[in-house]
Amino acid sequence: MIITLWTNAKSRKVTETEISLGRQDEGEEKFRPNMLSRILVGGALLAGRLFDSLLPKPWSASLEKRFAPKEEAPISEKDRPSFDLVRASVNLLVSSVLIAYGTSQKLPLSTTFVTFMVAMGTSFADKAWGRESAVYRVAGVMNVIAGWLITAVIAFTVSGLIALILFKTDTTGIIVVTGVSAFVLIRSHIIFDRQQKKEQASEKVFSSQLKDLKQAIDESNEVTVRNVKHVMKLYEASVDSLAKEKRKTVEKAMLRMQELRTETNKIQHKIIKYVKKMPGQNLAASRLYILLFDHMQDLYQGIGLISEYCTEHLKNYHTTPSKKYLQQLSDIEKGLASYYGLACEDISSSKFTHAETIAAMHQQLMANINQAIDAQISAIQKDNISNRMGLLQVRILLETRDIAVTLQHIYALYHDYHGKVPDRLM
C-alpha cells in the first residue's frame, strides 16, 4: 500500500486536488463554479457583513490583525517556504489519526471524505479561501462530496448486478465479467495516462524559473509557434470538411478547439505570474506577453466561428458550396498555409530574415480574400445564390480575413520587439 501511494499517479492526483483546493497563492482553479456554490458563498458573505455590523469595531480590527500576513524581506520563489505542502502534510497526519480512531471504533467512514474535510477546514480557517477563489473551492468540495456519494450508489448497484449475473450464468458469467472488467480497467488506465501527458505538457508552459530575458522570449516563441500551427490545422480541417461534406472531421476540429481554449485559459492564469517574475521587470517583454495573448484570443475566436459555421451547415445537410467558391477557398487556404509557415519559421528563429517576403505574401493574400469577397457580393446582387449559402460563404471569407490580419499582428509584434530590444539585452 505504501509503494502504491508513493508511485501511483491516481493516488497523487487525489493529493494534488487536496493541495489545490487549500492553497493560499493565486492560480488556475481546477473546478468550475456552479449555482449552489455561488449561493453558499453569497450567503456566507451576507452573514459575514451581518456579524461585522453587530461586533464592536475594536473586536473586528483585532480579528483582522490575526489574518494579516507579516511583512518580510523579499525572497526568491525558490527559497520561499512551501506553506501549502507543509499544511497538507499536517492535514494528512490529522486525517490519519481520525481515520484510525474511527476504524478502531468500528465506524464506517470514507478516508477520502475525512481527508478532504480536514483540509477544507484548515483552509477556511486561515483565509486561504478569499473572495477571489471561494466559489471555485466550494464547488470543488461539493464535487468531491457528490462523487463520494455517487460512487457508493454505483458500487452498490453494480456489485448487486454482477452478483446476479454470476448467480444466473455460472462459469460463462465469470469469464464474461472478468473480460469486461479487464477491458474497463485497461481502457481507464489508457485514458488517464493520456490525460496526464496532456496536463504535464500544459504545466511545462511558463513554469520554469526565469534566469534571463532570452529564456522568457524563447519560451514565448515556442508556445506561439505551436499554438498557431495547431489552430491553422483546425482551419484547414474545417474548410476541407465543408468541401468534402465530412461532418465528423469538423466536429473533431470543434472538440480540439475546445481543448485549445481550455489550455489557453490555463496559460492565461500563468501569464500574470510570469510577468511578475520577468527579469528586471522588463516593460517591453511584458507588453509582448499581454498583447500576444490578446491576438491569440482573436485567432481562436475566428477559427471557432468558422468551425461552428461549417458544423451547422453540414449538420443540417445543406447544399455544398459551388466549385468556383471552393476553388477560391482552396487557393486562399494554400496561400495562408505558406504565409503562416514562413512567419512561424521567423518567429521561432527570432531572426526575421523573410520580413519583406512575408509582407508581400500578406498583401497578396489580402488581395485574394478581398477579390473572393467581391465575387460573393456580386453573386448576391445578381441573386445567383441563396441567402443561407451567401451568408455562409461571406462569413467564412470575413473570418479568414480577420485570421490573416491577426497572424500579421502576431508577426509584427515579435518583429517590432526584436527590432527595438538590443541584442545585448537578449
C-alpha positions in Angstrom: 0.0 0.0 0.0 2.8 2.4 0.8 4.5 1.7 -2.5 1.3 2.3 -4.3 0.6 5.6 -2.6 4.1 6.7 -3.4 4.2 5.7 -7.1 0.6 5.5 -8.3 -0.4 8.5 -10.4 -4.1 8.3 -9.4 -3.3 8.5 -5.7 -1.0 11.5 -6.4 -4.0 13.1 -8.3 -6.1 12.9 -5.1 -3.4 14.6 -3.1 -2.9 17.2 -5.8 -6.6 18.0 -5.8 -6.5 18.4 -2.0 -3.5 20.8 -2.1 -5.1 22.8 -5.0 -8.3 23.3 -3.0 -6.4 24.5 0.1 -3.5 26.5 -1.4 -3.1 30.2 -0.5 -1.4 31.5 -3.6 -3.3 32.6 -6.8 -3.5 30.5 -9.9 -5.7 28.3 -12.0 -8.7 26.7 -10.3 -9.4 23.1 -11.1 -13.2 23.3 -10.6 -15.8 25.5 -12.3 -18.3 27.3 -10.0 -21.9 26.3 -10.1 -25.2 27.9 -8.9 -25.1 26.2 -5.5 -21.5 27.2 -4.7 -22.4 30.8 -5.7 -25.5 30.7 -3.4 -23.3 29.4 -0.5 -20.6 32.0 -0.9 -23.2 34.8 -1.3 -24.9 33.6 1.8 -21.6 33.5 3.7 -20.7 37.0 2.6 -24.1 38.3 3.7 -23.8 36.6 7.1 -20.3 38.0 7.5 -21.5 41.5 6.8 -24.3 41.0 9.4 -21.9 39.8 12.1 -19.4 42.5 11.3 -22.1 45.1 11.8 -23.0 43.6 15.2 -19.4 43.2 16.5 -17.7 46.2 18.1 -15.1 47.8 15.8 -12.1 47.1 18.1 -13.0 43.4 18.1 -13.2 43.3 14.3 -9.9 45.1 14.0 -8.3 42.7 16.4 -9.6 39.7 14.5 -8.4 41.2 11.2 -4.9 41.6 12.5 -4.7 37.9 13.2 -5.0 37.2 9.5 -2.7 39.9 8.2 0.5 38.5 6.7 3.7 39.5 8.3 6.0 41.8 6.4 9.1 40.0 5.5 12.2 40.7 3.3 11.7 39.8 -0.3 12.8 36.3 -1.1 13.0 34.3 -4.3 10.3 31.9 -5.2 12.8 29.0 -5.0 13.7 29.8 -1.3 10.1 30.6 -0.3 8.7 28.2 2.3 6.3 25.6 0.9 3.4 26.6 3.1 0.8 24.6 1.2 2.9 21.4 1.2 3.6 21.7 5.0 0.0 22.3 5.8 -1.1 19.4 3.5 1.3 17.1 5.5 -0.2 18.2 8.8 -3.7 17.7 7.3 -2.9 14.1 6.3 -1.5 13.4 9.8 -4.7 14.7 11.5 -6.8 12.8 9.0 -4.9 9.6 9.6 -5.5 9.9 13.4 -9.2 10.5 12.8 -9.4 7.5 10.4 -7.5 5.2 12.7 -9.7 6.2 15.7 -12.9 5.8 13.7 -11.8 2.4 12.4 -10.9 1.3 15.9 -14.5 2.2 17.0 -15.9 0.1 14.1 -17.4 3.2 12.4 -18.0 3.2 8.6 -16.1 6.1 7.1 -14.5 7.3 3.9 -10.8 8.1 4.0 -11.1 10.5 1.1 -14.0 12.3 2.7 -12.3 12.7 6.0 -9.1 13.9 4.5 -10.8 16.5 2.3 -12.9 17.8 5.1 -9.9 18.3 7.4 -8.1 20.1 4.6 -11.0 22.3 3.8 -11.5 23.2 7.5 -7.9 24.4 7.9 -8.0 26.3 4.6 -11.2 28.0 5.5 -9.9 28.9 9.0 -6.7 30.7 7.8 -8.4 32.7 5.0 -6.9 30.6 2.1 -10.4 30.9 0.7 -10.7 34.5 -0.3 -13.4 36.2 -2.4 -11.2 35.5 -5.5 -11.3 31.8 -5.1 -14.2 30.9 -2.7 -16.8 29.9 -5.4 -14.2 27.6 -7.1 -13.1 25.9 -3.9 -16.6 25.4 -2.6 -17.6 23.9 -6.0 -14.6 21.6 -5.7 -15.6 20.4 -2.2 -19.1 19.8 -3.4 -17.9 17.8 -6.4 -15.8 15.6 -4.1 -18.7 15.0 -1.8 -21.0 14.3 -4.7 -18.5 11.9 -6.2 -18.2 10.2 -2.9 -22.0 9.7 -2.6 -22.5 8.7 -6.2 -19.6 6.2 -6.0 -21.3 4.5 -3.1 -24.6 4.2 -5.1 -22.9 3.0 -8.2 -20.8 0.4 -6.3 -23.9 -0.9 -4.5 -25.9 -1.2 -7.8 -23.1 -2.7 -9.9 -22.0 -5.2 -7.3 -25.6 -6.4 -6.9 -25.9 -6.7 -10.7 -22.6 -8.6 -11.1 -23.6 -11.0 -8.2 -26.9 -11.6 -10.0 -25.1 -12.3 -13.3 -22.7 -14.7 -11.7 -25.5 -16.5 -9.8 -27.6 -17.0 -13.0 -24.8 -17.8 -15.6 -22.2 -19.7 -13.5 -18.9 -20.2 -15.4 -19.9 -18.4 -18.5 -20.7 -15.3 -16.5 -17.4 -15.4 -14.6 -15.5 -15.4 -17.9 -17.6 -12.6 -19.4 -17.4 -10.4 -16.3 -13.7 -11.0 -16.0 -13.2 -10.0 -19.6 -15.3 -6.9 -19.3 -13.6 -5.8 -16.1 -10.2 -6.2 -17.7 -11.3 -4.1 -20.7 -12.7 -1.4 -18.5 -9.5 -1.3 -16.3 -7.2 -1.2 -19.3 -9.3 1.5 -21.1 -9.4 3.6 -17.9 -5.7 3.4 -17.5 -5.0 4.4 -21.1 -7.4 7.4 -20.9 -6.0 8.5 -17.6 -2.4 8.2 -18.9 -3.3 10.2 -22.0 -4.9 13.0 -19.9 -1.8 13.0 -17.6 0.5 13.5 -20.6 -1.6 16.4 -21.8 -1.7 18.0 -18.4 2.1 17.6 -17.9 2.7 19.2 -21.3 0.4 22.1 -20.4 2.1 22.6 -17.0 5.5 22.9 -18.6 4.4 26.1 -20.3 5.6 29.1 -18.4 6.5 27.0 -15.4 10.3 27.3 -15.2 12.3 29.7 -13.1 13.3 32.7 -15.3 17.1 33.2 -15.4 17.2 35.9 -18.1 15.1 37.6 -20.7 16.3 35.4 -23.5 14.8 32.4 -21.8 11.4 34.2 -21.4 11.3 35.1 -25.1 12.4 31.7 -26.3 9.5 30.1 -24.3 7.1 32.6 -25.7 8.3 31.8 -29.3 7.9 28.1 -28.7 4.3 28.5 -27.3 3.2 30.9 -30.0 4.5 28.8 -32.9 3.0 25.6 -31.5 -0.4 27.2 -30.9 -0.5 28.9 -34.3 0.2 25.7 -36.1 -2.5 23.8 -34.1 -5.0 26.5 -34.8 -4.3 26.7 -38.6 -4.5 22.9 -38.9 -8.1 23.2 -37.4 -8.8 25.9 -40.0 -7.7 23.6 -42.8 -9.7 20.7 -41.4 -12.9 22.8 -41.2 -12.5 24.1 -44.8 -11.7 20.6 -46.2 -14.7 19.1 -44.4 -17.0 21.6 -45.9 -15.8 20.8 -49.4 -15.9 17.0 -48.9 -19.0 17.0 -46.6 -17.2 15.3 -43.8 -19.2 16.2 -40.7 -17.2 14.1 -38.3 -14.0 15.8 -39.3 -15.3 19.3 -38.5 -16.9 18.0 -35.3 -13.4 16.7 -34.2 -12.0 20.1 -35.1 -14.6 21.7 -32.8 -13.6 19.4 -29.9 -9.9 20.1 -30.5 -10.8 23.8 -30.5 -12.5 23.5 -27.1 -9.3 21.7 -25.8 -7.2 24.5 -27.1 -9.4 27.1 -25.4 -9.1 25.2 -22.1 -5.3 25.1 -22.4 -5.3 28.8 -23.2 -7.3 29.6 -20.1 -4.7 27.7 -18.1 -1.9 29.7 -19.7 -3.9 32.9 -19.1 -3.6 32.3 -15.3 0.1 31.8 -15.7 0.9 34.9 -17.7 0.3 37.4 -15.0 2.6 35.4 -12.6 5.1 35.1 -15.4 5.1 38.9 -16.0 5.6 39.5 -12.2 8.8 37.5 -12.2 10.1 38.9 -15.5 13.8 39.7 -15.1 14.4 43.4 -14.4 10.6 44.0 -14.7 11.2 44.5 -18.5 8.2 46.5 -19.8 8.7 45.6 -23.5 8.8 41.9 -22.8 5.8 42.1 -20.5 3.8 44.1 -23.1 4.7 41.4 -25.7 3.1 38.7 -23.5 0.0 40.6 -22.8 -0.7 41.7 -26.4 0.3 38.3 -27.7 -2.4 36.7 -25.5 -5.0 39.1 -26.9 -4.1 38.3 -30.5 -4.2 34.6 -29.8 -7.7 35.0 -28.4 -8.7 36.7 -31.6 -7.2 33.8 -33.6 -9.1 31.2 -31.5 -12.4 33.1 -31.9 -12.0 33.3 -35.7 -11.2 29.6 -36.1 -14.0 28.7 -33.7 -16.6 30.7 -35.7 -15.6 29.1 -38.9 -15.8 25.6 -37.4 -19.3 26.5 -36.0 -20.5 27.7 -39.4 -19.3 24.6 -41.1 -20.7 22.2 -38.5 -24.1 23.9 -38.6 -24.2 23.7 -42.4 -23.2 20.1 -42.5 -25.5 19.0 -39.7 -28.5 20.3 -41.5 -27.4 18.7 -44.8 -27.4 22.0 -46.7 -26.2 22.2 -50.3 -22.4 22.1 -50.9 -20.9 25.5 -52.0 -20.2 25.9 -55.7 -17.0 24.5 -57.2 -15.8 28.0 -58.1 -16.1 29.2 -54.5 -14.5 26.0 -53.1 -11.6 26.6 -55.6 -11.2 30.2 -54.4 -11.3 29.0 -50.8 -8.7 26.3 -51.5 -6.3 28.8 -53.1 -6.7 31.1 -50.1 -6.1 28.2 -47.8 -2.8 27.3 -49.6 -1.7 30.9 -49.5 -2.5 31.1 -45.8 -0.5 27.9 -45.1 2.6 29.2 -46.9 2.2 32.6 -45.2 1.9 31.3 -41.6 4.6 28.6 -42.2 7.2 31.2 -43.1 6.0 33.5 -40.3 6.4 30.7 -37.8 9.8 30.0 -39.1 10.9 33.6 -38.5 9.3 33.8 -35.0 10.9 30.5 -34.0 14.4 31.6 -35.1 13.9 35.3 -33.9 15.9 36.4 -37.0 13.1 37.7 -39.3 15.1 37.4 -42.5 11.9 36.9 -44.5 10.1 40.1 -43.3 9.8 41.6 -46.8 8.7 38.3 -48.4 6.1 37.8 -45.6 4.8 41.4 -46.1 4.4 40.7 -49.9 2.7 37.4 -49.2 0.3 39.1 -46.8 -0.7 41.8 -49.3 -1.3 39.1 -52.0 -3.3 37.0 -49.5 -5.5 40.0 -48.5 -6.0 40.9 -52.2 -7.2 37.3 -52.9 -9.5 37.3 -50.0 -11.0 40.8 -50.9 -11.4 39.6 -54.5 -13.3 36.5 -53.3 -15.5 38.7 -51.1 -16.3 41.0 -54.1 -17.2 37.9 -56.1 -19.6 36.8 -53.4 -21.2 40.3 -53.2 -21.6 40.3 -57.0 -23.3 36.9 -56.9 -25.6 38.0 -54.1 -26.6 41.1 -56.0 -27.3 39.0 -59.1 -29.4 36.6 -57.0 -27.2 33.7 -58.1 -27.0 32.1 -54.6 -29.5 31.6 -51.8 -29.5 33.7 -48.7 -28.2 30.9 -46.5 -25.4 29.9 -48.8 -24.4 33.6 -49.4 -24.3 34.2 -45.6 -22.1 31.1 -45.0 -19.6 31.9 -47.8 -19.3 35.5 -46.8 -18.9 34.6 -43.1 -16.1 32.2 -43.9 -14.2 34.7 -46.0 -14.6 37.5 -43.5 -13.3 35.3 -40.6 -10.4 34.2 -42.9 -9.6 37.8 -43.5 -9.6 38.5 -39.7 -7.3 35.5 -39.2 -4.8 36.7 -41.8 -4.8 40.2 -40.1 -4.3 38.6 -36.7 -1.4 36.5 -37.9 0.2 39.6 -39.3 -0.2 41.4 -36.0 1.4 38.5 -34.2 4.4 38.5 -36.6 4.7 42.3 -36.4 4.6 42.2 -32.6 7.7 39.9 -32.5 9.4 41.8 -35.3 9.0 45.2 -33.6 10.1 43.8 -30.2 13.3 42.3 -31.6 13.9 45.5 -33.6 13.7 47.7 -30.5 15.4 45.4 -28.0 19.3 45.5 -28.4 21.0 42.1 -28.7 23.0 42.7 -25.5 19.7 42.6 -23.5 18.7 39.3 -25.1 
